[in-house]
Amino acid sequence: MPKLEKARLIELKNDFKSEKPGGQNVTVQFNPENLKVTFANQLVQPQGGDQAAGNTGRQFVGAGTTKLAMTLWFDVTAMTEEPVDDVRRLTQKVIFFMTPTPDEQDPKKKVPPGVRFVWGSFLFDGMVEGLEESLEFFSPEGKPLRASIALTLSQQKILETEFKGEGRVPATGGRTPLSAAKAGDSLQSMAASAGKSDWQSIAAANNIENPLQLAPGQLINLQAGGAATAGVSVSLPAIGSPRIAGSTRFGVN
């Protein structure tokens, strides 16, 4: 079983391209349930255009904006390593990315640090635009033990996802490919197309009562049968004989 990949928040340099050496690096306690990505372009109404005729003449301005929204959960009662007594000891590491810090080029100015959200193949570089923390489940001493953070990140461009390779999923051992029956298919014709002659064993292994009538889309394992179903036979009505419901039967020799 593959190892669970955890999402992380990593502090960036002011160029928003490279990670800051020795900067904040937070591994989330629980991966978010979902990620909401919003794309927006900046539009402007230029001079001219016939609004009465419905021609607004809008045009694009700038490169647009991409926003990423998620909810992160923290729970000190679920910690198995180095537990703490107050959930804010965990959430303050995320709130750090909302706190302005001196600019590297002009120390007199303060700007929010750049942040990279990375989760497996998903990567988003930007700044924290908004953060809302909810505290709940307090201890008898009045310390919050559980919290959720609604986090919104933004970047001043349209996010472009890059994929490597063709993205095909390799065949996994232990899985049997299934064939879908088409309208009018019989088990005999499907077995013949797959180079199989022992369609009786295939019918028995797939629990097919009537090999002559298959439901469109029915999934069939054409690799089944053989030694595992030896001794099981299927009887069909002779060609030209009257069709009687239930006439197809299985018998164990």
GROMACS elastic network, one bead per residue, 0.5 to 0.9 nm:
[ bonds ]
;  ai    aj funct       b0    kb
    1     4     6  0.89490   500
    2     5     6  0.87455   500
    5    31     6  0.85920   500
    5   119     6  0.70085   500
    5   120     6  0.62748   500
    6    27     6  0.66553   500
    6    28     6  0.66606   500
    6    29     6  0.80103   500
    6    30     6  0.76310   500
    6    31     6  0.61990   500
    6   118     6  0.87253   500
    6   119     6  0.63625   500
    6   120     6  0.76659   500
    7    26     6  0.85796   500
    7    27     6  0.60699   500
    7    28     6  0.57890   500
    7    29     6  0.86126   500
    7    30     6  0.82079   500
    7    31     6  0.60046   500
    7    32     6  0.81302   500
    7   117     6  0.71657   500
    7   118     6  0.57332   500
    7   120     6  0.73009   500
    8    25     6  0.70527   500
    8    26     6  0.54688   500
    8    28     6  0.58876   500
    8   116     6  0.78798   500
    8   117     6  0.57803   500
    8   118     6  0.54854   500
    8   119     6  0.65068   500
    9    24     6  0.78585   500
    9    25     6  0.57865   500
    9    26     6  0.50491   500
    9    27     6  0.65324   500
    9    28     6  0.77394   500
    9    94     6  0.77857   500
    9    97     6  0.87663   500
    9   115     6  0.64070   500
    9   116     6  0.55831   500
    9   118     6  0.67415   500
   10    19     6  0.68920   500
   10    20     6  0.81351   500
   10    23     6  0.73498   500
   10    24     6  0.59116   500
   10    26     6  0.63997   500
   10    27     6  0.86871   500
   10   114     6  0.83408   500
   10   115     6  0.54928   500
   10   117     6  0.65788   500
   10   118     6  0.80577   500
   11    18     6  0.88576   500
   11    19     6  0.60381   500
   11    20     6  0.58495   500
   11    21     6  0.86588   500
   11    22     6  0.88463   500
   11    23     6  0.54186   500
   11    24     6  0.51834   500
   11    25     6  0.63439   500
   11    26     6  0.88706   500
   11    97     6  0.75645   500
   11   113     6  0.66574   500
   11   114     6  0.57578   500
   11   116     6  0.63374   500
   12    15     6  0.75569   500
   12    16     6  0.56084   500
   12    17     6  0.68651   500
   12    18     6  0.57374   500
   12    21     6  0.85449   500
   12    23     6  0.74874   500
   12    24     6  0.86649   500
   12   113     6  0.68212   500
   12   115     6  0.53035   500
   12   116     6  0.65765   500
   12   125     6  0.82164   500
   12   126     6  0.87660   500
   13    16     6  0.56210   500
   13    17     6  0.69948   500
   13    18     6  0.59344   500
   13    19     6  0.59184   500
   13    21     6  0.85328   500
   13    23     6  0.87892   500
   13   104     6  0.86067   500
   13   113     6  0.75224   500
   13   114     6  0.63289   500
   13   115     6  0.85266   500
   14    17     6  0.79809   500
   14    18     6  0.85496   500
   14    20     6  0.87040   500
   14   103     6  0.77666   500
   14   104     6  0.71897   500
   14   105     6  0.88614   500
   14   113     6  0.72369   500
   14   114     6  0.63674   500
   15    18     6  0.70315   500
   15   114     6  0.81679   500
   16    19     6  0.79711   500
   16   113     6  0.89611   500
   16   114     6  0.57652   500
   16   115     6  0.75164   500
   16   116     6  0.81808   500
   16   125     6  0.64547   500
   16   126     6  0.66716   500
   16   127     6  0.86979   500
   17   114     6  0.89112   500
   17   116     6  0.88226   500
   17   125     6  0.73939   500
   19    22     6  0.88701   500
   19    23     6  0.76304   500
   19   114     6  0.89334   500
   19   115     6  0.85192   500
   19   116     6  0.79732   500
   20    23     6  0.51063   500
   20    24     6  0.81090   500
   21    24     6  0.88654   500
   22    25     6  0.84161   500
   24    93     6  0.77152   500
   24    96     6  0.81284   500
   24    97     6  0.84001   500
   25    93     6  0.84578   500
   26    93     6  0.67876   500
   26    94     6  0.72502   500
   27    30     6  0.88396   500
   28    31     6  0.63516   500
   28    32     6  0.86039   500
   28    72     6  0.73379   500
   28    73     6  0.80978   500
   28    74     6  0.80652   500
   29    72     6  0.80832   500
   29    73     6  0.70128   500
   29    74     6  0.60449   500
   29    75     6  0.79464   500
   29    79     6  0.86296   500
   29    90     6  0.88848   500
   30    33     6  0.87512   500
   30    72     6  0.68769   500
   30    73     6  0.60319   500
   30    74     6  0.70143   500
   30    75     6  0.89622   500
   31    34     6  0.86221   500
   31    71     6  0.89824   500
   31    72     6  0.70640   500
   31    73     6  0.80165   500
   31   119     6  0.86016   500
   32    35     6  0.71111   500
   32    70     6  0.64987   500
   32    71     6  0.58940   500
   32    72     6  0.55812   500
   32    73     6  0.75574   500
   33    70     6  0.80487   500
   33    71     6  0.75996   500
   33    72     6  0.84633   500
   34    69     6  0.87913   500
   34    70     6  0.65974   500
   34    71     6  0.79520   500
   35    68     6  0.68928   500
   35    69     6  0.60507   500
   35    70     6  0.52666   500
   35    71     6  0.82551   500
   36    67     6  0.80113   500
   36    68     6  0.56717   500
   36    69     6  0.50632   500
   36    70     6  0.64421   500
   37    66     6  0.70075   500
   37    67     6  0.56894   500
   37    69     6  0.65541   500
   38    65     6  0.82209   500
   38    66     6  0.56266   500
   38    67     6  0.50301   500
   38    68     6  0.64672   500
   38    69     6  0.82415   500
   39    64     6  0.74997   500
   39    65     6  0.59855   500
   39    67     6  0.65405   500
   39   157     6  0.88437   500
   39   158     6  0.65135   500
   39   159     6  0.79333   500
   40    64     6  0.56043   500
   40    65     6  0.52249   500
   40    66     6  0.63548   500
   40    67     6  0.83801   500
   40   157     6  0.89937   500
   40   158     6  0.77658   500
   41    60     6  0.69750   500
   41    61     6  0.75323   500
   41    62     6  0.75437   500
   41    63     6  0.69109   500
   41    65     6  0.62740   500
   41    66     6  0.88033   500
   41   157     6  0.88733   500
   41   158     6  0.82666   500
   42    59     6  0.86858   500
   42    60     6  0.61410   500
   42    61     6  0.54228   500
   42    62     6  0.63020   500
   42    63     6  0.75996   500
   42    64     6  0.56314   500
   42    65     6  0.79427   500
   43    58     6  0.65089   500
   43    59     6  0.59081   500
   43    60     6  0.50667   500
   43    61     6  0.57787   500
   43    62     6  0.84902   500
   44    57     6  0.89667   500
   44    58     6  0.59055   500
   44    59     6  0.61497   500
   44    60     6  0.69099   500
   44    61     6  0.68558   500
   45    48     6  0.85400   500
   45    49     6  0.87381   500
   45    56     6  0.70150   500
   45    57     6  0.67415   500
   45    58     6  0.51298   500
   45    59     6  0.71367   500
   46    49     6  0.76834   500
   46    56     6  0.83896   500
   46    57     6  0.67584   500
   46    58     6  0.64940   500
   46    59     6  0.74197   500
   47    57     6  0.84993   500
   48    51     6  0.87330   500
   48    56     6  0.83325   500
   48    57     6  0.75045   500
   49    52     6  0.89226   500
   49    53     6  0.87969   500
   49    54     6  0.87542   500
   49    55     6  0.58545   500
   49    56     6  0.54985   500
   49    57     6  0.52847   500
   49    58     6  0.85845   500
   50    53     6  0.54484   500
   50    54     6  0.65011   500
   50    55     6  0.50081   500
   50    56     6  0.62103   500
   50    57     6  0.77364   500
   51    55     6  0.51290   500
   51    56     6  0.51499   500
   51    57     6  0.82835   500
   52    55     6  0.73301   500
   52    56     6  0.86694   500
   53    56     6  0.83712   500
   54    57     6  0.89534   500
   55    58     6  0.83943   500
   60    63     6  0.82506   500
   60    64     6  0.86412   500
   61    64     6  0.77408   500
   62    65     6  0.89447   500
   62   156     6  0.89480   500
   62   157     6  0.85025   500
   63   156     6  0.70156   500
   63   157     6  0.52480   500
   63   158     6  0.67673   500
   64   155     6  0.87974   500
   64   156     6  0.61997   500
   64   157     6  0.50312   500
   64   158     6  0.57511   500
   65   154     6  0.69983   500
   65   155     6  0.58424   500
   65   158     6  0.55169   500
   65   159     6  0.81105   500
   66   153     6  0.83927   500
   66   154     6  0.56685   500
   66   155     6  0.54661   500
   66   156     6  0.66271   500
   66   157     6  0.60435   500
   66   158     6  0.52783   500
   66   159     6  0.60595   500
   67   126     6  0.87324   500
   67   129     6  0.87262   500
   67   152     6  0.68026   500
   67   153     6  0.55583   500
   67   155     6  0.65521   500
   67   156     6  0.89090   500
   67   158     6  0.89884   500
   67   159     6  0.88384   500
   68   124     6  0.78866   500
   68   151     6  0.80940   500
   68   152     6  0.55834   500
   68   153     6  0.50320   500
   68   154     6  0.62351   500
   68   155     6  0.87575   500
   69   150     6  0.73398   500
   69   151     6  0.56826   500
   69   153     6  0.64296   500
   69   154     6  0.88090   500
   70   149     6  0.82298   500
   70   150     6  0.59402   500
   70   151     6  0.54739   500
   70   152     6  0.66848   500
   70   153     6  0.88645   500
   71   148     6  0.66159   500
   71   149     6  0.54858   500
   71   151     6  0.60529   500
   71   152     6  0.88564   500
   72   147     6  0.84092   500
   72   148     6  0.55565   500
   72   149     6  0.51275   500
   72   150     6  0.65715   500
   72   151     6  0.75578   500
   73   146     6  0.76893   500
   73   147     6  0.59630   500
   73   149     6  0.64933   500
   74    78     6  0.85698   500
   74    87     6  0.67607   500
   74    88     6  0.89371   500
   74    90     6  0.72410   500
   74    91     6  0.73464   500
   74   145     6  0.82386   500
   74   146     6  0.56672   500
   74   147     6  0.52356   500
   74   148     6  0.61926   500
   74   149     6  0.83353   500
   75    78     6  0.55894   500
   75    79     6  0.71128   500
   75    87     6  0.64460   500
   75    90     6  0.88358   500
   75   145     6  0.59437   500
   75   147     6  0.65218   500
   75   148     6  0.87738   500
   76    79     6  0.52806   500
   76    80     6  0.88736   500
   76    83     6  0.63227   500
   76    84     6  0.62476   500
   76    85     6  0.69557   500
   76    86     6  0.70211   500
   76    87     6  0.57291   500
   76    90     6  0.83943   500
   76   144     6  0.89703   500
   76   145     6  0.55317   500
   76   146     6  0.64459   500
   77    80     6  0.83835   500
   77    83     6  0.77505   500
   77    84     6  0.86263   500
   77    85     6  0.87016   500
   77   145     6  0.67690   500
   77   146     6  0.78114   500
   78    83     6  0.83921   500
   79    82     6  0.71793   500
   79    83     6  0.53321   500
   79    84     6  0.80833   500
   80    83     6  0.64877   500
   84    87     6  0.72542   500
   84    89     6  0.73431   500
   84    90     6  0.84905   500
   84   145     6  0.89946   500
   85    88     6  0.89818   500
   85    89     6  0.81882   500
   85   139     6  0.88369   500
   85   143     6  0.73510   500
   85   144     6  0.83313   500
   85   145     6  0.71345   500
   86    89     6  0.58258   500
   86    90     6  0.79039   500
   86   139     6  0.88779   500
   86   143     6  0.56740   500
   86   144     6  0.56852   500
   86   145     6  0.55492   500
   86   146     6  0.82840   500
   87    90     6  0.54366   500
   87    91     6  0.65340   500
   87    92     6  0.87852   500
   87   135     6  0.82966   500
   87   143     6  0.79523   500
   87   144     6  0.58710   500
   87   146     6  0.57895   500
   87   147     6  0.66151   500
   88    92     6  0.57389   500
   88    93     6  0.86569   500
   88   135     6  0.85580   500
   88   143     6  0.89274   500
   88   144     6  0.73830   500
   88   145     6  0.81221   500
   88   146     6  0.86069   500
   88   147     6  0.78904   500
   89    92     6  0.57582   500
   89    93     6  0.74827   500
   90    93     6  0.58956   500
   90    94     6  0.76648   500
   91    94     6  0.52908   500
   91    95     6  0.63390   500
   91    96     6  0.87219   500
   91   133     6  0.83421   500
   91   147     6  0.77910   500
   91   148     6  0.85673   500
   91   149     6  0.78411   500
   92    96     6  0.60858   500
   93    96     6  0.52949   500
   93    97     6  0.76931   500
   94    97     6  0.58576   500
   94    98     6  0.76844   500
   94   149     6  0.86115   500
   95    98     6  0.52468   500
   95    99     6  0.67463   500
   95   131     6  0.76530   500
   95   133     6  0.89988   500
   96    99     6  0.52098   500
   96   100     6  0.84194   500
   96   112     6  0.89217   500
   96   113     6  0.84088   500
   97   100     6  0.78737   500
   97   112     6  0.65989   500
   97   113     6  0.58070   500
   97   114     6  0.74015   500
   97   115     6  0.68318   500
   97   127     6  0.77737   500
   97   128     6  0.64381   500
   98   112     6  0.59525   500
   98   113     6  0.73821   500
   98   127     6  0.81343   500
   98   128     6  0.57783   500
   98   129     6  0.77473   500
   98   130     6  0.77596   500
   98   131     6  0.74833   500
   99   111     6  0.81055   500
   99   112     6  0.57379   500
   99   113     6  0.74359   500
  100   103     6  0.87563   500
  100   110     6  0.53555   500
  100   113     6  0.65637   500
  101   104     6  0.89294   500
  101   107     6  0.87514   500
  101   109     6  0.81869   500
  101   111     6  0.54479   500
  101   112     6  0.59373   500
  101   113     6  0.65385   500
  102   105     6  0.86610   500
  102   106     6  0.73403   500
  102   108     6  0.66656   500
  102   109     6  0.57360   500
  102   111     6  0.63779   500
  102   112     6  0.85822   500
  103   106     6  0.51646   500
  103   107     6  0.50153   500
  103   108     6  0.72582   500
  103   109     6  0.55846   500
  103   110     6  0.53175   500
  103   111     6  0.59908   500
  103   112     6  0.87312   500
  103   113     6  0.87783   500
  104   107     6  0.60913   500
  104   109     6  0.88765   500
  105   109     6  0.87338   500
  106   109     6  0.57294   500
  106   110     6  0.82980   500
  107   110     6  0.71338   500
  111   114     6  0.88819   500
  112   127     6  0.68955   500
  112   128     6  0.74752   500
  113   126     6  0.89413   500
  113   127     6  0.67767   500
  113   128     6  0.81997   500
  114   125     6  0.73268   500
  114   126     6  0.57535   500
  114   127     6  0.50935   500
  114   128     6  0.77887   500
  115   124     6  0.82617   500
  115   125     6  0.58890   500
  115   126     6  0.55866   500
  115   127     6  0.56749   500
  115   128     6  0.73188   500
  115   153     6  0.83951   500
  116   123     6  0.70316   500
  116   124     6  0.56285   500
  116   126     6  0.65065   500
  116   127     6  0.82795   500
  117   122     6  0.79476   500
  117   123     6  0.57530   500
  117   124     6  0.51539   500
  117   125     6  0.64623   500
  117   126     6  0.84500   500
  117   153     6  0.88522   500
  118   121     6  0.73634   500
  118   122     6  0.56447   500
  118   124     6  0.64575   500
  118   125     6  0.86074   500
  119   122     6  0.51735   500
  119   123     6  0.65716   500
  120   123     6  0.78656   500
  121   163     6  0.87823   500
  122   161     6  0.82057   500
  123   161     6  0.84646   500
  124   153     6  0.84262   500
  124   154     6  0.87135   500
  124   155     6  0.82587   500
  124   159     6  0.78113   500
  125   153     6  0.83064   500
  125   154     6  0.79809   500
  125   155     6  0.67215   500
  126   129     6  0.89385   500
  126   153     6  0.61328   500
  126   154     6  0.52605   500
  126   156     6  0.78096   500
  127   152     6  0.85239   500
  127   153     6  0.54077   500
  127   154     6  0.55535   500
  127   155     6  0.65960   500
  128   131     6  0.73536   500
  128   151     6  0.73440   500
  128   152     6  0.59347   500
  128   154     6  0.65211   500
  129   151     6  0.79753   500
  129   152     6  0.55330   500
  129   153     6  0.53069   500
  129   154     6  0.61660   500
  130   150     6  0.80026   500
  130   151     6  0.60323   500
  130   152     6  0.50722   500
  130   153     6  0.71003   500
  131   149     6  0.66860   500
  131   150     6  0.56538   500
  131   152     6  0.63722   500
  131   153     6  0.89565   500
  132   148     6  0.81549   500
  132   149     6  0.55149   500
  132   150     6  0.50563   500
  132   151     6  0.66841   500
  133   147     6  0.68643   500
  133   148     6  0.57663   500
  133   150     6  0.64677   500
  133   151     6  0.86582   500
  134   146     6  0.85161   500
  134   147     6  0.54235   500
  134   148     6  0.52538   500
  134   149     6  0.64056   500
  134   150     6  0.83842   500
  135   138     6  0.81271   500
  135   144     6  0.60017   500
  135   145     6  0.77248   500
  135   146     6  0.61089   500
  135   148     6  0.68439   500
  135   149     6  0.89589   500
  136   144     6  0.57877   500
  136   145     6  0.67195   500
  136   146     6  0.53412   500
  136   147     6  0.59025   500
  136   148     6  0.85329   500
  137   143     6  0.84412   500
  137   144     6  0.58768   500
  137   145     6  0.55982   500
  137   146     6  0.56781   500
  137   147     6  0.82018   500
  138   141     6  0.76988   500
  138   142     6  0.54260   500
  138   143     6  0.52187   500
  138   145     6  0.55950   500
  138   146     6  0.75950   500
  139   142     6  0.51565   500
  139   143     6  0.51836   500
  139   144     6  0.63336   500
  139   145     6  0.66666   500
  140   143     6  0.74336   500
  144   147     6  0.74573   500
  154   157     6  0.87876   500
  155   158     6  0.77295   500
  155   159     6  0.80214   500
  156   159     6  0.89708   500
  157   160     6  0.88551   500
  163   166     6  0.80142   500
  163   167     6  0.76422   500
  164   167     6  0.71653   500
  165   168     6  0.81189   500
  169   172     6  0.84946   500
  171   175     6  0.81277   500
  172   175     6  0.61576   500
  173   176     6  0.84393   500
  176   221     6  0.72262   500
  176   223     6  0.77479   500
  177   220     6  0.87870   500
  177   221     6  0.68588   500
  177   222     6  0.84177   500
  177   223     6  0.82770   500
  178   219     6  0.57219   500
  178   220     6  0.53605   500
  178   222     6  0.70885   500
  178   223     6  0.85491   500
  179   190     6  0.85963   500
  179   217     6  0.86439   500
  179   218     6  0.79993   500
  179   219     6  0.53965   500
  179   220     6  0.51983   500
  179   221     6  0.63772   500
  179   222     6  0.70769   500
  180   216     6  0.74877   500
  180   218     6  0.53446   500
  180   220     6  0.63213   500
  181   184     6  0.82566   500
  181   185     6  0.60105   500
  181   186     6  0.79318   500
  181   187     6  0.83867   500
  181   190     6  0.76933   500
  181   214     6  0.67170   500
  181   215     6  0.68867   500
  181   216     6  0.52917   500
  181   218     6  0.52387   500
  181   219     6  0.64679   500
  181   220     6  0.73897   500
  182   185     6  0.54384   500
  182   186     6  0.87733   500
  182   214     6  0.81172   500
  182   215     6  0.77026   500
  182   217     6  0.60233   500
  182   218     6  0.79882   500
  183   186     6  0.89429   500
  183   214     6  0.77729   500
  183   215     6  0.71016   500
  183   217     6  0.78979   500
  184   212     6  0.88075   500
  184   213     6  0.75930   500
  184   214     6  0.74568   500
  184   215     6  0.84599   500
  184   216     6  0.76856   500
  185   188     6  0.83242   500
  185   189     6  0.65446   500
  185   190     6  0.68324   500
  185   212     6  0.77161   500
  185   213     6  0.74010   500
  185   214     6  0.64160   500
  185   215     6  0.84394   500
  185   216     6  0.78901   500
  186   189     6  0.53473   500
  186   190     6  0.63371   500
  186   191     6  0.86079   500
  186   210     6  0.89307   500
  186   211     6  0.58540   500
  186   213     6  0.59882   500
  186   214     6  0.60391   500
  187   190     6  0.51071   500
  187   191     6  0.59742   500
  187   192     6  0.84429   500
  187   199     6  0.67527   500
  187   200     6  0.88551   500
  187   202     6  0.83170   500
  187   203     6  0.73666   500
  187   208     6  0.89020   500
  187   210     6  0.86922   500
  187   211     6  0.50024   500
  187   212     6  0.63844   500
  187   213     6  0.80085   500
  187   214     6  0.72783   500
  187   220     6  0.88153   500
  188   191     6  0.51579   500
  188   192     6  0.60705   500
  188   193     6  0.86173   500
  188   196     6  0.87262   500
  188   197     6  0.80252   500
  188   198     6  0.87862   500
  188   199     6  0.59062   500
  188   200     6  0.85685   500
  188   211     6  0.71283   500
  188   212     6  0.76450   500
  189   192     6  0.50485   500
  189   193     6  0.61534   500
  189   194     6  0.86638   500
  190   193     6  0.51390   500
  190   194     6  0.63613   500
  190   195     6  0.87460   500
  190   196     6  0.84495   500
  190   199     6  0.87880   500
  190   222     6  0.80306   500
  191   194     6  0.51148   500
  191   195     6  0.62547   500
  191   197     6  0.64907   500
  191   198     6  0.77711   500
  191   199     6  0.59577   500
  191   202     6  0.81705   500
  191   222     6  0.65588   500
  192   196     6  0.52730   500
  192   197     6  0.62336   500
  192   199     6  0.82612   500
  193   196     6  0.74164   500
  194   197     6  0.88935   500
  194   222     6  0.74410   500
  196   199     6  0.67808   500
  196   222     6  0.78578   500
  196   223     6  0.85632   500
  197   200     6  0.85139   500
  198   201     6  0.57991   500
  198   202     6  0.68442   500
  198   225     6  0.77681   500
  198   226     6  0.77645   500
  199   203     6  0.61054   500
  199   204     6  0.86290   500
  199   211     6  0.86282   500
  199   222     6  0.84307   500
  199   225     6  0.81801   500
  199   234     6  0.89179   500
  200   203     6  0.51158   500
  200   204     6  0.62987   500
  200   205     6  0.86737   500
  200   211     6  0.85465   500
  200   225     6  0.80543   500
  200   232     6  0.76405   500
  200   233     6  0.59127   500
  200   234     6  0.54839   500
  200   235     6  0.85636   500
  201   204     6  0.50914   500
  201   205     6  0.60897   500
  201   206     6  0.85794   500
  201   224     6  0.73233   500
  201   226     6  0.62845   500
  201   227     6  0.88465   500
  201   228     6  0.85616   500
  201   229     6  0.57074   500
  201   230     6  0.71493   500
  201   231     6  0.87143   500
  201   232     6  0.66801   500
  201   233     6  0.70164   500
  201   234     6  0.80429   500
  202   205     6  0.51400   500
  202   206     6  0.61560   500
  202   207     6  0.85097   500
  202   208     6  0.84416   500
  202   220     6  0.84863   500
  202   221     6  0.73933   500
  202   222     6  0.62144   500
  202   223     6  0.74473   500
  202   224     6  0.53919   500
  202   226     6  0.79378   500
  202   229     6  0.81825   500
  203   206     6  0.52613   500
  203   207     6  0.60020   500
  203   208     6  0.50141   500
  203   209     6  0.75084   500
  203   210     6  0.83291   500
  203   211     6  0.66495   500
  203   220     6  0.88381   500
  203   222     6  0.89112   500
  203   224     6  0.86313   500
  203   225     6  0.79470   500
  203   233     6  0.89894   500
  203   234     6  0.76929   500
  204   207     6  0.50828   500
  204   208     6  0.62939   500
  204   209     6  0.81577   500
  204   224     6  0.88520   500
  204   225     6  0.73446   500
  204   229     6  0.69380   500
  204   232     6  0.68589   500
  204   233     6  0.76123   500
  204   234     6  0.75273   500
  204   250     6  0.79444   500
  205   208     6  0.78637   500
  205   221     6  0.82230   500
  205   224     6  0.59446   500
  205   225     6  0.56269   500
  205   228     6  0.81240   500
  205   229     6  0.65033   500
  206   220     6  0.66120   500
  206   221     6  0.68055   500
  206   222     6  0.87026   500
  206   224     6  0.75289   500
  206   225     6  0.85676   500
  208   211     6  0.62284   500
  208   214     6  0.84125   500
  209   213     6  0.88435   500
  209   234     6  0.88270   500
  209   246     6  0.84516   500
  209   248     6  0.67654   500
  209   249     6  0.69371   500
  209   250     6  0.77883   500
  210   213     6  0.56185   500
  210   214     6  0.73147   500
  210   236     6  0.82624   500
  210   246     6  0.83047   500
  210   247     6  0.88374   500
  210   248     6  0.59786   500
  210   249     6  0.80099   500
  211   214     6  0.65498   500
  211   234     6  0.88884   500
  211   236     6  0.83805   500
  211   248     6  0.84072   500
  212   236     6  0.85427   500
  214   217     6  0.84625   500
  214   218     6  0.67758   500
  215   218     6  0.53893   500
  216   219     6  0.89113   500
  220   223     6  0.88197   500
  220   224     6  0.88403   500
  221   224     6  0.56577   500
  221   225     6  0.89739   500
  222   225     6  0.80264   500
  223   226     6  0.86039   500
  224   228     6  0.80428   500
  224   229     6  0.83515   500
  225   228     6  0.58483   500
  225   229     6  0.51904   500
  225   230     6  0.75624   500
  226   229     6  0.57000   500
  226   230     6  0.61626   500
  227   230     6  0.50525   500
  227   231     6  0.87907   500
  229   232     6  0.58931   500
  229   233     6  0.88891   500
  230   233     6  0.83278   500
  231   251     6  0.88898   500
  231   252     6  0.62284   500
  231   253     6  0.56759   500
  232   250     6  0.73778   500
  232   251     6  0.64681   500
  232   252     6  0.51037   500
  232   253     6  0.65183   500
  233   249     6  0.88609   500
  233   250     6  0.61053   500
  233   251     6  0.57960   500
  233   252     6  0.64725   500
  233   253     6  0.73138   500
  234   248     6  0.75341   500
  234   249     6  0.62639   500
  234   251     6  0.66110   500
  234   252     6  0.89165   500
  235   247     6  0.84993   500
  235   248     6  0.59299   500
  235   249     6  0.57371   500
  235   250     6  0.64014   500
  235   251     6  0.77507   500
  236   239     6  0.87296   500
  236   247     6  0.73653   500
  236   248     6  0.52512   500
  236   249     6  0.73293   500
  237   240     6  0.83349   500
  237   241     6  0.64687   500
  237   242     6  0.78729   500
  237   243     6  0.71096   500
  237   244     6  0.86045   500
  237   247     6  0.68697   500
  237   248     6  0.67895   500
  238   241     6  0.54967   500
  238   242     6  0.85155   500
  239   242     6  0.85641   500
  240   243     6  0.85722   500
  243   246     6  0.88568   500
  243   247     6  0.72205   500
  244   247     6  0.52649   500
  244   248     6  0.83781   500
  245   248     6  0.78417   500
  246   249     6  0.70437   500
